[in-house]
Amino acid sequence: VQLQASGGGLVQTGGSLRLTCAVRGATLEKYAIGWYRQVKGGRREGISCIRNTDGSTTYADSVKGRFTISRDTAKNPMTVFLQMNNLEPEDTGLYYCAIDTSGTFDGDGYYYTCSLDMDYWGKGTQVTVSS
């Protein structure tokens, strides 16, 4: 499974970008895809997650109301977008997408979610927000 993140760039504060995560090499029935960013100092944080099992989404508090994660249900549901609006300098970082394909068994069945322990990671795309 290969992931490719794209769409990063340089924008001014208040600007917008749309990131795309293309997943290739597998057709999966159940998975979760997440967006992450690595900021100065090397810390990697989860930004948003979407689960194809129920379409649910989650966001970090720092991006709620500004970022929207979605899937390309018309063409390829395994392509995931991250629409980023009202960008702030604090959003600067290297953005990655990753996928959970193995799931976690909770006694009743497997659930798919996003964590720092994802099965596959793509290379990052740089987002820089100038003040």
MDTraj code that builds the backbone (N, CA, C; nanometers):
import mdtraj as md
import numpy as np

residues = "VAL GLN LEU GLN ALA SER GLY GLY GLY LEU VAL GLN THR GLY GLY SER LEU ARG LEU THR CYS ALA VAL ARG GLY ALA THR LEU GLU LYS TYR ALA ILE GLY TRP TYR ARG GLN VAL LYS GLY GLY ARG ARG GLU GLY ILE SER CYS ILE ARG ASN THR ASP GLY SER THR THR TYR ALA ASP SER VAL LYS GLY ARG PHE THR ILE SER ARG ASP THR ALA LYS ASN PRO MET THR VAL PHE LEU GLN MET ASN ASN LEU GLU PRO GLU ASP THR GLY LEU TYR TYR CYS ALA ILE ASP THR SER GLY THR PHE ASP GLY ASP GLY TYR TYR TYR THR CYS SER LEU ASP MET ASP TYR TRP GLY LYS GLY THR GLN VAL THR VAL SER SER".split()
xyz = np.array([
    [0.0857, -0.1181, 0.0000],
    [0.0000, 0.0000, 0.0000],
    [0.0898, 0.1237, 0.0000],
    [0.0620, 0.2147, -0.0910],
    [0.1397, 0.3381, -0.0988],
    [0.0479, 0.4571, -0.0863],
    [0.0937, 0.5584, -0.0137],
    [0.0177, 0.6806, 0.0019],
    [0.1008, 0.7974, -0.0492],
    [0.0340, 0.8892, -0.1146],
    [0.1011, 1.0077, -0.1670],
    [0.0224, 1.1306, -0.1278],
    [0.0848, 1.2158, -0.0485],
    [0.0219, 1.3413, -0.0097],
    [0.0697, 1.4519, -0.1016],
    [-0.0206, 1.5390, -0.1395],
    [0.0145, 1.6507, -0.2260],
    [-0.0740, 1.7698, -0.1942],
    [-0.0370, 1.8845, -0.2505],
    [-0.1196, 2.0033, -0.2358],
    [-0.0651, 2.1084, -0.1415],
    [0.0476, 2.0808, -0.0799],
    [0.1054, 2.1787, 0.0112],
    [0.1572, 2.3005, -0.0634],
    [0.1947, 2.4025, 0.0121],
    [0.2467, 2.5230, -0.0499],
    [0.2648, 2.6333, 0.0513],
    [0.2899, 2.7515, -0.0017],
    [0.3087, 2.8704, 0.0812],
    [0.1874, 2.9605, 0.0663],
    [0.1250, 2.9939, 0.1788],
    [0.0092, 3.0831, 0.1755],
    [0.0223, 3.1861, 0.2864],
    [-0.0528, 3.2921, 0.2746],
    [-0.0560, 3.3936, 0.3790],
    [-0.1588, 3.3564, 0.4849],
    [-0.1455, 3.4157, 0.5990],
    [-0.2434, 3.3956, 0.7057],
    [-0.3832, 3.4258, 0.6529],
    [-0.4754, 3.3351, 0.6832],
    [-0.6121, 3.3495, 0.6351],
    [-0.6393, 3.2786, 0.5037],
    [-0.5358, 3.2307, 0.4400],
    [-0.5512, 3.1632, 0.3123],
    [-0.5989, 3.0199, 0.3263],
    [-0.6117, 2.9528, 0.2121],
    [-0.6637, 2.8158, 0.2085],
    [-0.5750, 2.7271, 0.1224],
    [-0.5755, 2.6017, 0.1547],
    [-0.5101, 2.4984, 0.0749],
    [-0.5953, 2.3726, 0.0825],
    [-0.5869, 2.2898, -0.0221],
    [-0.6513, 2.1595, -0.0174],
    [-0.5459, 2.0527, -0.0405],
    [-0.5287, 1.9676, 0.0568],
    [-0.4352, 1.8566, 0.0450],
    [-0.5084, 1.7331, -0.0071],
    [-0.4367, 1.6533, -0.0835],
    [-0.4904, 1.5287, -0.1367],
    [-0.4031, 1.4123, -0.0936],
    [-0.4666, 1.3059, -0.0485],
    [-0.3959, 1.1823, -0.0148],
    [-0.4465, 1.0737, -0.1080],
    [-0.3591, 1.0274, -0.1955],
    [-0.3940, 0.9202, -0.2889],
    [-0.3389, 0.7885, -0.2359],
    [-0.4246, 0.6890, -0.2268],
    [-0.3851, 0.5575, -0.1779],
    [-0.3836, 0.4613, -0.2953],
    [-0.2720, 0.3940, -0.3126],
    [-0.2579, 0.3006, -0.4239],
    [-0.2068, 0.1660, -0.3749],
    [-0.2325, 0.0642, -0.4524],
    [-0.1759, -0.0662, -0.4230],
    [-0.2679, -0.1594, -0.3495],
    [-0.3902, -0.1156, -0.3210],
    [-0.4825, -0.2030, -0.2500],
    [-0.6241, -0.1509, -0.2650],
    [-0.7167, -0.2429, -0.2633],
    [-0.8586, -0.2083, -0.2559],
    [-0.9090, -0.2675, -0.1257],
    [-0.9446, -0.1802, -0.0357],
    [-0.9777, -0.2243, 0.0998],
    [-1.1243, -0.1989, 0.1304],
    [-1.1821, -0.2882, 0.2069],
    [-1.3214, -0.2703, 0.2470],
    [-1.3340, -0.1854, 0.3719],
    [-1.2382, -0.2006, 0.4614],
    [-1.2458, -0.1288, 0.5883],
    [-1.1101, -0.0656, 0.6192],
    [-1.1129, 0.0612, 0.6549],
    [-0.9887, 0.1310, 0.6844],
    [-1.0212, 0.2666, 0.7464],
    [-0.9198, 0.3296, 0.7967],
    [-0.9287, 0.4681, 0.8417],
    [-0.8067, 0.5413, 0.7870],
    [-0.8282, 0.6602, 0.7402],
    [-0.7189, 0.7428, 0.6864],
    [-0.7102, 0.8706, 0.7681],
    [-0.5906, 0.9056, 0.8050],
    [-0.5706, 1.0244, 0.8868],
    [-0.4701, 1.1198, 0.8275],
    [-0.4819, 1.2439, 0.8658],
    [-0.3852, 1.3474, 0.8324],
    [-0.3097, 1.3850, 0.9593],
    [-0.1809, 1.4040, 0.9426],
    [-0.0939, 1.4379, 1.0541],
    [-0.0014, 1.5505, 1.0104],
    [0.0541, 1.6192, 1.1075],
    [0.1557, 1.7176, 1.0715],
    [0.2718, 1.7099, 1.1700],
    [0.3883, 1.7337, 1.1148],
    [0.5099, 1.7370, 1.1951],
    [0.5561, 1.8814, 1.2012],
    [0.5653, 1.9304, 1.3227],
    [0.6001, 2.0710, 1.3414],
    [0.7445, 2.0828, 1.3856],
    [0.7897, 2.2059, 1.4040],
    [0.9277, 2.2287, 1.4482],
    [0.9532, 2.1538, 1.5781],
    [1.0676, 2.0921, 1.5845],
    [1.1000, 2.0114, 1.7003],
    [1.0740, 1.8647, 1.6761],
    [1.0094, 1.8337, 1.5637],
    [0.9893, 1.6954, 1.5249],
    [0.8639, 1.6296, 1.5770],
    [0.7858, 1.7034, 1.6559],
    [0.6650, 1.6413, 1.7117],
    [0.5609, 1.6222, 1.6010],
    [0.5021, 1.5036, 1.5981],
    [0.3990, 1.4720, 1.4994],
    [0.2657, 1.4639, 1.5713],
    [0.1671, 1.5329, 1.5155],
    [0.0351, 1.5337, 1.5794],
    [-0.0738, 1.4963, 1.4805],
    [-0.1763, 1.4329, 1.5317],
    [-0.2896, 1.3975, 1.4472],
    [-0.3769, 1.5187, 1.4244],
    [-0.4219, 1.5365, 1.3008],
    [-0.5038, 1.6508, 1.2631],
    [-0.6478, 1.6098, 1.2416],
    [-0.6671, 1.5041, 1.1637],
    [-0.8024, 1.4642, 1.1301],
    [-0.8031, 1.3189, 1.0862],
    [-0.9199, 1.2565, 1.0982],
    [-0.9333, 1.1146, 1.0650],
    [-1.0688, 1.0906, 1.0031],
    [-1.0732, 1.0007, 0.9046],
    [-1.2000, 0.9611, 0.8466],
    [-1.2030, 0.8093, 0.8364],
    [-1.3154, 0.7512, 0.8737],
    [-1.3300, 0.6061, 0.8733],
    [-1.4311, 0.5680, 0.7661],
    [-1.3922, 0.4754, 0.6784],
    [-1.4852, 0.4400, 0.5715],
    [-1.5955, 0.3487, 0.6232],
    [-1.5777, 0.2879, 0.7406],
    [-1.6788, 0.1955, 0.7935],
    [-1.8114, 0.2659, 0.8201],
    [-1.8038, 0.3888, 0.8710],
    [-1.9270, 0.4617, 0.8992],
    [-1.9220, 0.6061, 0.8528],
    [-1.8124, 0.6455, 0.7896],
    [-1.7991, 0.7819, 0.7403],
    [-1.7709, 0.8845, 0.8487],
    [-1.7466, 0.8385, 0.9701],
    [-1.7256, 0.9336, 1.0788],
    [-1.5924, 1.0054, 1.0643],
    [-1.5873, 1.1253, 1.1171],
    [-1.4664, 1.2075, 1.1103],
    [-1.4348, 1.2641, 1.2479],
    [-1.3095, 1.2889, 1.2710],
    [-1.2657, 1.3542, 1.3938],
    [-1.1601, 1.4582, 1.3588],
    [-1.1488, 1.5579, 1.4459],
    [-1.0539, 1.6666, 1.4242],
    [-0.9835, 1.7018, 1.5543],
    [-0.8606, 1.7469, 1.5411],
    [-0.7922, 1.8045, 1.6561],
    [-0.8597, 1.9365, 1.6912],
    [-0.8591, 1.9696, 1.8177],
    [-0.9244, 2.0935, 1.8615],
    [-0.8673, 2.2152, 1.7893],
    [-0.7398, 2.2103, 1.7583],
    [-0.6732, 2.3260, 1.6986],
    [-0.7208, 2.3560, 1.5567],
    [-0.7877, 2.2596, 1.4917],
    [-0.8292, 2.2812, 1.3523],
    [-0.9801, 2.2730, 1.3335],
    [-1.0538, 2.2417, 1.4384],
    [-1.1995, 2.2311, 1.4273],
    [-1.2579, 2.3624, 1.3767],
    [-1.3485, 2.3471, 1.2819],
    [-1.4126, 2.4645, 1.2255],
    [-1.3354, 2.5273, 1.1107],
    [-1.2106, 2.4879, 1.0923],
    [-1.1284, 2.5433, 0.9844],
    [-1.0908, 2.4386, 0.8813],
    [-1.0705, 2.3152, 0.9236],
    [-1.0300, 2.2073, 0.8341],
    [-1.1470, 2.1108, 0.8138],
    [-1.1542, 2.0533, 0.6934],
    [-1.2568, 1.9544, 0.6632],
    [-1.1934, 1.8382, 0.5895],
    [-1.2153, 1.7186, 0.6413],
    [-1.1659, 1.5979, 0.5763],
    [-1.2808, 1.5339, 0.4989],
    [-1.2498, 1.4808, 0.3814],
    [-1.3541, 1.4180, 0.3010],
    [-1.2917, 1.3135, 0.2093],
    [-1.3778, 1.2299, 0.1522],
    [-1.3318, 1.1283, 0.0572],
    [-1.3877, 1.1603, -0.0803],
    [-1.3174, 1.1153, -0.1806],
    [-1.3623, 1.1323, -0.3184],
    [-1.4568, 1.0186, -0.3518],
    [-1.5793, 1.0253, -0.3008],
    [-1.6743, 0.9158, -0.3177],
    [-1.7175, 0.8982, -0.4632],
    [-1.7031, 1.0015, -0.5430],
    [-1.7474, 0.9926, -0.6825],
    [-1.6504, 0.9126, -0.7684],
    [-1.5217, 0.9349, -0.7453],
    [-1.4220, 0.8701, -0.8307],
    [-1.3458, 0.7593, -0.7598],
    [-1.2928, 0.7883, -0.6446],
    [-1.2105, 0.6910, -0.5730],
    [-1.2210, 0.7169, -0.4235],
    [-1.2997, 0.6363, -0.3534],
    [-1.3219, 0.6603, -0.2102],
    [-1.1949, 0.6529, -0.1264],
    [-1.0879, 0.5945, -0.1831],
    [-0.9644, 0.5862, -0.1058],
    [-0.8771, 0.7094, -0.1280],
    [-0.9269, 0.8064, -0.2016],
    [-0.8607, 0.9362, -0.2117],
    [-0.9254, 1.0277, -0.1097],
    [-0.8437, 1.0853, -0.0251],
    [-0.8939, 1.1679, 0.0850],
    [-0.8394, 1.3093, 0.0718],
    [-0.9258, 1.4050, 0.0980],
    [-0.8886, 1.5454, 0.0906],
    [-0.8861, 1.6061, 0.2303],
    [-0.8069, 1.7081, 0.2447],
    [-0.8103, 1.7906, 0.3651],
    [-0.8183, 1.9355, 0.3202],
    [-0.9373, 1.9917, 0.3317],
    [-0.9572, 2.1326, 0.2984],
    [-0.9206, 2.2153, 0.4198],
    [-0.8249, 2.3046, 0.4018],
    [-0.7758, 2.3854, 0.5134],
    [-0.8054, 2.5321, 0.4843],
    [-0.8898, 2.5906, 0.5658],
    [-0.9280, 2.7308, 0.5503],
    [-0.8784, 2.8121, 0.6689],
    [-0.8745, 2.9432, 0.6493],
    [-0.8343, 3.0349, 0.7552],
    [-0.7036, 2.9888, 0.8208],
    [-0.6054, 2.9624, 0.7388],
    [-0.4790, 2.9102, 0.7886],
    [-0.4053, 3.0116, 0.8746],
    [-0.3358, 2.9586, 0.9715],
    [-0.2602, 3.0394, 1.0674],
    [-0.1141, 2.9966, 1.0634],
    [-0.0238, 3.0848, 1.1036],
    [0.1181, 3.0457, 1.1047],
    [0.1440, 2.9192, 1.1866],
    [0.0627, 2.8953, 1.2881],
    [0.0794, 2.7755, 1.3703],
    [0.0462, 2.6479, 1.2946],
    [-0.0162, 2.6597, 1.1785],
    [-0.0476, 2.5426, 1.0956],
    [0.0715, 2.5000, 1.0110],
    [0.1766, 2.5776, 1.0120],
    [0.2951, 2.5429, 0.9336],
    [0.3516, 2.4090, 0.9781],
    [0.3852, 2.3263, 0.8809],
    [0.4422, 2.1965, 0.9125],
    [0.4458, 2.1063, 0.7920],
    [0.5002, 1.9882, 0.8125],
    [0.5040, 1.8855, 0.7086],
    [0.3839, 1.7940, 0.7311],
    [0.2947, 1.7905, 0.6350],
    [0.1697, 1.7171, 0.6488],
    [0.1815, 1.5791, 0.5844],
    [0.1376, 1.4797, 0.6596],
    [0.1407, 1.3410, 0.6149],
    [-0.0003, 1.2823, 0.6164],
    [-0.0213, 1.1816, 0.5325],
    [-0.1408, 1.0999, 0.5485],
    [-0.0966, 0.9564, 0.5771],
    [-0.1818, 0.8856, 0.6461],
    [-0.1512, 0.7488, 0.6859],
    [-0.2800, 0.6697, 0.6923],
    [-0.2678, 0.5370, 0.6874],
    [-0.3854, 0.4512, 0.6823],
    [-0.3753, 0.3373, 0.7827],
    [-0.4868, 0.3101, 0.8468],
    [-0.5006, 0.1933, 0.9348],
    [-0.5736, 0.0869, 0.8551],
    [-0.5056, -0.0203, 0.8199],
    [-0.5665, -0.1272, 0.7415],
    [-0.5913, -0.2536, 0.8239],
    [-0.5265, -0.2653, 0.9367],
    [-0.5382, -0.3898, 1.0129],
    [-0.6450, -0.3839, 1.1206],
    [-0.6785, -0.2643, 1.1656],
    [-0.7817, -0.2515, 1.2673],
    [-0.7359, -0.3011, 1.4037],
    [-0.8212, -0.2793, 1.5011],
    [-0.7963, -0.3230, 1.6375],
    [-0.9165, -0.4011, 1.6865],
    [-0.8908, -0.5189, 1.7423],
    [-1.0004, -0.6034, 1.7892],
    [-1.0379, -0.5615, 1.9305],
    [-1.1670, -0.5349, 1.9504],
    [-1.2111, -0.4893, 2.0821],
    [-1.2997, -0.5910, 2.1525],
    [-1.3000, -0.7141, 2.1065],
    [-1.3819, -0.8173, 2.1687],
    [-1.5075, -0.8480, 2.0892],
    [-1.5619, -0.7448, 2.0264],
    [-1.6816, -0.7635, 1.9444],
    [-1.6469, -0.7697, 1.7956],
    [-1.5418, -0.7054, 1.7607],
    [-1.5013, -0.6995, 1.6207],
    [-1.3861, -0.6034, 1.6056],
    [-1.3543, -0.5747, 1.4808],
    [-1.2439, -0.4837, 1.4534],
    [-1.2976, -0.3429, 1.4315],
    [-1.2256, -0.2461, 1.4855],
    [-1.2579, -0.1078, 1.4557],
    [-1.1336, -0.0422, 1.3989],
    [-1.1577, 0.0557, 1.3169],
    [-1.0502, 0.1232, 1.2444],
    [-1.0481, 0.2683, 1.2865],
    [-0.9319, 0.3170, 1.3204],
    [-0.9209, 0.4537, 1.3685],
    [-0.7817, 0.5071, 1.3387],
    [-0.7566, 0.6262, 1.3803],
    [-0.6289, 0.6922, 1.3519],
    [-0.5497, 0.7100, 1.4805],
    [-0.4224, 0.6818, 1.4714],
    [-0.3315, 0.6999, 1.5834],
    [-0.1940, 0.7260, 1.5251],
    [-0.0943, 0.7349, 1.6105],
    [0.0409, 0.7492, 1.5612],
    [0.0999, 0.6148, 1.5199],
    [0.0229, 0.5082, 1.5377],
    [0.0682, 0.3740, 1.5039],
    [-0.0105, 0.3215, 1.3850],
    [-0.0026, 0.3924, 1.2742],
    [-0.0750, 0.3523, 1.1540],
    [0.0055, 0.2509, 1.0748],
    [-0.0620, 0.1794, 0.9864],
    [0.0052, 0.0728, 0.9133],
    [0.0960, 0.1230, 0.8012],
    [0.0517, 0.2246, 0.7313],
    [0.1305, 0.2779, 0.6204],
    [0.1270, 0.4306, 0.6253],
    [0.2393, 0.4891, 0.5902],
    [0.2521, 0.6347, 0.5878],
    [0.3015, 0.6784, 0.4497],
    [0.2534, 0.7945, 0.4083],
    [0.3048, 0.8532, 0.2864],
    [0.4139, 0.9543, 0.3186],
    [0.4793, 1.0027, 0.2153],
    [0.5741, 1.1117, 0.2327],
    [0.4966, 1.2413, 0.2525],
    [0.5552, 1.3332, 0.3212],
    [0.4850, 1.4545, 0.3561],
    [0.4812, 1.5599, 0.2478],
    [0.3922, 1.6543, 0.2653],
    [0.3846, 1.7725, 0.1799],
    [0.3924, 1.8941, 0.2714],
    [0.4770, 1.9890, 0.2356],
    [0.5037, 2.1025, 0.3232],
    [0.3966, 2.2098, 0.3097],
    [0.3490, 2.2547, 0.4245],
    [0.2564, 2.3679, 0.4308],
    [0.3247, 2.4780, 0.5114],
    [0.3342, 2.5948, 0.4509],
    [0.3950, 2.7087, 0.5185],
    [0.2982, 2.8254, 0.5144],
    [0.2666, 2.8775, 0.6315],
    [0.1743, 2.9899, 0.6410],
    [0.2522, 3.1102, 0.6920],
    [0.2567, 3.2123, 0.6105],
    [0.3318, 3.3322, 0.6486],
    [0.2415, 3.4306, 0.7212],
    [0.3002, 3.5042, 0.8125],
    [0.2217, 3.6002, 0.8901],
    [0.2202, 3.7364, 0.8238],
])
top = md.Topology()
chain = top.add_chain()
for i, resn in enumerate(residues, 1):
    res = top.add_residue(resn, chain, resSeq=i)
    for name in ("N", "CA", "C"):
        top.add_atom(name, md.element.get_by_symbol(name[0]), res)
traj = md.Trajectory(xyz[None], top)
